[in-house]
Amino acid sequence: MRSILASLVALFSVAAAAEPQVFPLWPDQAPIGDGTFEKTDAKLTLHRPEKPNGTALVICPGGGYGTLVKDPEGHGIAKWLNAQGITGVVLEYRLPNGRSKVPLLDAQRALRTVRANAKDWGCDPRKVGIIGFSAGGHLAATAVTRFDEGDRTAKDAIDRQSCRPDFAVLVYPVITMGETTHGGSRNNLLGASPTEEAITYYSAEKQVTAKTSPTFLAHAVDDQLVPVSHSKSFYAALKEKRVECELLELPSGGHGLNGYQGPMWDKWQAESLKWMKAQKFVR
């Protein structure tokens, strides 16, 4: 009887550990980027695999910076990652409403948080990546070009961590804020009349350096909402700076790849995983 009870307790513990855990992103108030702060409901949902391999990905859902497609491009992605032994951390970032610095501050905080909790979460702090879709892809692309090594003197252990992603996966991402941008994403991020300086600053293809994170991109050539030229421009900039990268041009699927299902959806997942393994980010 005792052995049976022990087995049931162990089974319950495993099941309980597998349940997603939700954490507030900021302890009290969150910075807006202009020296002021606000209350926020930004949060992280931690999805832990049964057998973690040490790799973790912060997941940035799309939604044009006006909403969050957090099931298919968030929690659904975390479940797929978990099946590969990868820890998935869904980021429900603040929507900017023209406050352009807010999403990036949240993404940077998320990356620092994963590193600060790496030991407890079964992650390797040197294998913390970021994955984003559509406008979430723009946020991820901004994170790989705009980062710092953390404040080593900070009292907060999270603030002491680097926010540079070790690698990135961008799926049908918005990249440029220029002429071919996705209008809704730009208006929500930068406002109705952005300056040329802001457009340049948030055009990720113009911010690539030799220190930009290795990146895998996937984009359908028939995407009418966010043209494949977005991914091509970022890929070209990465190649110019000799950053490890790969671009998967999918023959069909449009934006959202046929509603997050089917052969094109399966293809980017299989190819991105192959790339991550080839780059030694996944065992």
Legacy VTK file of the C-alpha trace (Angstrom):
# vtk DataFile Version 3.0
C-alpha trace
ASCII
DATASET POLYDATA
POINTS 283 float
0.000 0.000 0.000
2.791 2.414 0.941
4.561 1.797 -2.373
1.331 2.471 -4.257
0.779 5.712 -2.349
4.388 6.738 -2.955
3.963 6.115 -6.674
0.763 8.194 -6.743
2.467 11.051 -4.903
5.409 10.929 -7.317
3.052 10.871 -10.292
1.093 13.827 -8.906
4.319 15.759 -8.316
5.444 15.251 -11.920
2.044 16.358 -13.214
2.054 19.389 -10.937
5.560 20.356 -12.034
4.420 20.177 -15.666
1.689 22.766 -15.114
2.574 26.195 -16.544
3.604 28.768 -13.957
2.727 32.439 -14.286
4.978 35.210 -12.974
4.610 38.988 -13.047
7.287 40.466 -15.306
7.939 43.480 -13.086
7.880 43.411 -9.262
5.936 46.633 -8.791
5.937 49.298 -11.469
7.383 49.005 -14.959
9.527 51.618 -16.741
8.080 53.369 -19.765
11.480 54.478 -21.012
11.200 58.193 -20.358
12.004 58.129 -16.643
8.416 57.419 -15.595
6.768 54.192 -14.457
3.370 52.504 -14.576
1.436 49.618 -13.131
1.334 46.719 -15.540
-0.077 43.236 -16.005
2.808 42.126 -18.219
3.693 38.557 -17.318
5.644 35.428 -18.124
4.209 31.932 -18.370
6.811 29.245 -17.831
6.248 25.956 -19.660
8.771 23.360 -18.494
9.456 20.161 -20.437
9.442 16.800 -18.703
13.116 16.356 -19.585
14.725 19.781 -20.108
17.798 19.860 -22.336
18.994 23.222 -21.015
17.747 25.414 -23.862
15.112 28.107 -23.255
13.215 30.432 -25.581
11.319 33.599 -24.713
8.228 33.565 -26.940
6.852 36.831 -28.371
3.374 36.444 -29.902
2.312 38.678 -32.771
-0.740 40.872 -33.063
0.397 44.079 -34.778
1.430 45.631 -31.444
-2.307 46.100 -30.876
-3.172 42.709 -29.399
-1.439 39.414 -28.588
-2.098 36.168 -30.470
-1.012 34.299 -27.387
-2.472 30.841 -28.025
-1.149 29.728 -31.454
1.884 32.037 -31.346
2.478 31.733 -27.617
1.339 28.806 -25.499
1.010 26.531 -28.519
4.641 27.246 -29.409
5.680 26.532 -25.828
4.063 23.095 -26.024
5.928 22.343 -29.258
9.194 23.461 -27.679
8.521 21.328 -24.608
8.153 18.282 -26.850
11.737 18.974 -28.000
13.004 19.296 -24.417
13.143 23.100 -24.682
11.801 25.381 -21.962
9.235 27.842 -23.356
8.569 31.176 -21.666
5.591 33.055 -23.109
5.950 36.817 -22.799
2.756 38.831 -22.565
4.396 42.182 -23.223
2.793 45.578 -22.843
1.151 47.008 -25.951
2.871 50.266 -26.807
0.106 52.661 -27.901
2.865 54.831 -29.355
5.228 54.321 -26.393
7.891 52.747 -28.546
10.299 51.652 -25.795
7.786 49.648 -23.769
7.774 46.281 -25.658
11.575 46.129 -25.835
11.923 46.889 -22.132
9.595 43.948 -21.454
11.498 41.604 -23.793
14.804 42.568 -22.212
13.370 41.997 -18.742
12.094 38.580 -19.836
15.526 37.505 -21.104
17.188 38.701 -17.910
14.574 36.869 -15.845
15.203 33.551 -17.578
18.954 33.884 -16.992
18.485 34.869 -13.340
16.325 31.758 -12.812
18.268 29.446 -15.098
19.399 27.058 -12.380
15.941 26.666 -10.851
14.276 26.343 -14.257
16.726 23.774 -15.625
18.186 26.142 -18.206
21.676 26.969 -19.384
22.124 30.778 -19.183
24.268 30.508 -22.342
21.385 28.985 -24.318
18.610 31.523 -23.862
17.011 32.476 -27.159
14.012 34.433 -28.368
11.317 33.528 -30.886
8.773 35.911 -32.361
5.946 36.001 -34.878
4.855 38.945 -37.046
5.023 42.031 -34.779
6.410 39.720 -32.104
9.084 38.919 -34.669
9.854 42.625 -34.867
10.178 42.711 -31.104
12.532 39.723 -31.194
14.557 41.312 -34.022
14.825 44.494 -31.973
15.988 42.458 -28.974
18.825 40.870 -30.957
20.048 44.267 -32.142
19.394 46.313 -28.975
20.835 44.779 -25.819
23.251 45.272 -22.951
25.250 43.089 -20.576
23.306 44.103 -17.487
24.188 46.287 -14.526
26.683 44.318 -12.432
26.191 46.726 -9.512
22.388 46.402 -9.408
20.698 45.173 -6.234
18.147 43.242 -8.271
19.660 39.930 -9.433
17.590 40.148 -12.619
19.003 43.562 -13.538
22.517 42.131 -13.262
21.883 39.747 -16.152
22.601 40.263 -19.849
19.568 40.765 -22.084
21.344 39.651 -25.275
19.559 36.632 -26.763
21.983 33.827 -27.575
19.983 33.179 -30.755
16.678 34.041 -32.403
13.964 32.434 -34.502
11.837 34.904 -36.471
8.694 33.649 -38.200
7.042 35.923 -40.810
8.487 38.883 -38.870
7.847 42.560 -39.333
11.354 43.982 -39.755
11.363 47.427 -41.297
9.448 50.516 -40.203
10.097 52.070 -43.641
7.956 52.199 -46.770
7.126 48.497 -46.944
6.273 48.162 -43.254
3.082 46.749 -41.794
1.149 49.952 -41.197
-0.751 48.812 -38.125
2.396 47.652 -36.369
4.182 50.915 -37.082
1.265 53.101 -36.001
0.829 51.189 -32.751
4.556 51.208 -31.991
5.629 54.651 -33.190
2.406 56.634 -33.476
0.711 58.143 -36.512
3.521 60.562 -37.411
6.872 59.031 -36.449
10.114 60.898 -37.019
12.657 59.642 -39.525
14.972 59.017 -36.586
12.388 56.721 -34.938
11.704 54.906 -38.215
15.417 54.222 -38.660
15.950 53.238 -35.026
13.160 50.654 -35.135
13.985 49.304 -38.597
15.825 46.194 -37.450
17.612 45.654 -40.755
19.432 48.960 -40.211
20.600 48.065 -36.692
22.483 44.813 -37.351
26.088 44.634 -36.139
28.667 41.879 -35.867
27.368 41.296 -32.313
23.785 40.645 -33.406
22.586 37.207 -32.324
22.586 34.239 -34.734
19.160 34.147 -36.359
16.878 31.736 -38.219
14.104 33.284 -40.333
11.064 31.684 -41.975
8.659 33.516 -44.289
6.127 32.572 -46.958
6.828 34.137 -50.350
3.095 34.772 -50.832
2.697 36.714 -47.572
0.635 39.750 -48.551
0.365 41.293 -45.094
4.094 41.336 -44.259
6.078 40.773 -47.473
8.960 38.314 -47.522
11.206 41.312 -48.290
11.179 41.985 -44.538
12.995 38.735 -43.774
15.206 39.087 -46.848
16.434 42.513 -45.739
17.318 41.278 -42.252
18.988 38.173 -43.655
21.067 40.298 -46.041
22.151 42.583 -43.188
23.144 39.564 -41.078
25.145 38.088 -43.956
26.908 41.403 -44.527
28.020 41.445 -40.874
28.940 37.738 -41.018
26.412 36.741 -38.387
25.319 33.094 -38.472
21.880 32.982 -40.093
19.490 31.053 -42.293
16.422 32.118 -44.264
13.728 29.559 -45.081
11.520 30.852 -47.890
8.294 28.879 -47.810
6.465 28.486 -51.145
2.999 29.139 -49.727
0.984 29.706 -46.590
0.619 33.477 -46.466
0.763 35.336 -43.187
0.121 32.875 -40.372
1.004 29.918 -42.590
-2.476 28.609 -43.333
-3.759 29.237 -39.833
-0.794 27.769 -37.939
-1.158 24.303 -39.405
-0.233 22.120 -42.326
2.992 21.388 -44.220
4.381 24.940 -44.244
3.851 25.302 -40.482
5.468 21.935 -39.907
8.344 22.852 -42.241
9.529 25.943 -40.354
9.393 24.041 -37.077
11.449 21.144 -38.396
13.997 23.391 -40.141
14.401 25.793 -37.221
15.015 22.883 -34.864
17.588 21.464 -37.286
19.313 24.877 -37.404
19.312 25.215 -33.608
20.929 21.800 -33.318
23.516 22.623 -35.981
24.404 25.804 -34.062
24.750 23.779 -30.822
21.979 25.684 -29.085
19.978 22.456 -28.744
21.404 19.039 -27.989
LINES 1 284
283 0 1 2 3 4 5 6 7 8 9 10 11 12 13 14 15 16 17 18 19 20 21 22 23 24 25 26 27 28 29 30 31 32 33 34 35 36 37 38 39 40 41 42 43 44 45 46 47 48 49 50 51 52 53 54 55 56 57 58 59 60 61 62 63 64 65 66 67 68 69 70 71 72 73 74 75 76 77 78 79 80 81 82 83 84 85 86 87 88 89 90 91 92 93 94 95 96 97 98 99 100 101 102 103 104 105 106 107 108 109 110 111 112 113 114 115 116 117 118 119 120 121 122 123 124 125 126 127 128 129 130 131 132 133 134 135 136 137 138 139 140 141 142 143 144 145 146 147 148 149 150 151 152 153 154 155 156 157 158 159 160 161 162 163 164 165 166 167 168 169 170 171 172 173 174 175 176 177 178 179 180 181 182 183 184 185 186 187 188 189 190 191 192 193 194 195 196 197 198 199 200 201 202 203 204 205 206 207 208 209 210 211 212 213 214 215 216 217 218 219 220 221 222 223 224 225 226 227 228 229 230 231 232 233 234 235 236 237 238 239 240 241 242 243 244 245 246 247 248 249 250 251 252 253 254 255 256 257 258 259 260 261 262 263 264 265 266 267 268 269 270 271 272 273 274 275 276 277 278 279 280 281 282
